[in-house]
């Protein structure tokens, strides 16, 4: 059980507790290829779930 008091185990991956899946990355690619993303310019789409490698 993971709670805000720090007593539980850490999440499985990153800050969100999610692991990047092929379907999530494919959804991002489809969004960027669609007309819905026509106003998105000069940004980095971070698909790491909060995980940072230092």
C-alpha positions as CSV (number, residue, x, y, z in Angstrom):
1,X,0.0,0.0,0.0
2,X,1.5,3.3,-1.0
3,X,0.4,6.4,0.9
4,X,1.7,10.0,1.3
5,X,3.3,9.3,4.6
6,X,6.2,7.4,3.0
7,X,5.3,4.1,4.7
8,X,4.5,2.2,1.6
9,X,6.6,0.8,-1.2
10,X,7.7,3.1,-4.0
11,X,5.7,3.3,-7.2
12,X,6.8,0.8,-9.9
13,X,8.2,3.5,-12.2
14,X,8.6,7.3,-12.2
15,X,6.5,9.7,-10.3
16,X,3.2,8.7,-11.8
17,X,3.6,5.0,-11.0
18,X,3.1,4.2,-14.7
19,X,5.4,2.4,-17.1
20,X,5.5,3.6,-20.7
21,X,3.6,1.2,-22.9
22,X,3.7,0.9,-26.7
23,X,0.0,1.9,-26.8
24,X,0.7,5.1,-24.9
25,X,3.6,6.1,-27.2
26,X,1.5,5.2,-30.3
27,X,-1.3,7.4,-29.1
28,X,1.1,10.3,-28.7
29,X,2.5,9.7,-32.2
30,X,-1.1,9.6,-33.7
31,X,-1.9,12.8,-31.9
32,X,1.1,14.6,-33.3
33,X,0.3,13.3,-36.8
34,X,-3.3,14.6,-36.6
35,X,-4.8,18.0,-37.3
36,X,-5.5,18.3,-33.5
37,X,-1.8,19.0,-32.9
38,X,-1.5,21.8,-35.5
39,X,-1.1,24.5,-32.9
40,X,1.6,22.5,-31.0
41,X,5.0,23.9,-31.8
42,X,8.4,24.0,-30.0
43,X,7.6,21.7,-27.1
44,X,9.0,18.5,-25.8
45,X,6.4,15.7,-25.3
46,X,7.6,13.9,-22.2
47,X,6.4,10.3,-22.3
48,X,8.5,9.0,-19.4
49,X,5.9,9.0,-16.6
50,X,8.1,11.3,-14.5
51,X,11.2,9.1,-14.6
52,X,14.4,11.0,-15.1
53,X,17.8,9.3,-15.7
54,X,20.6,11.5,-14.3
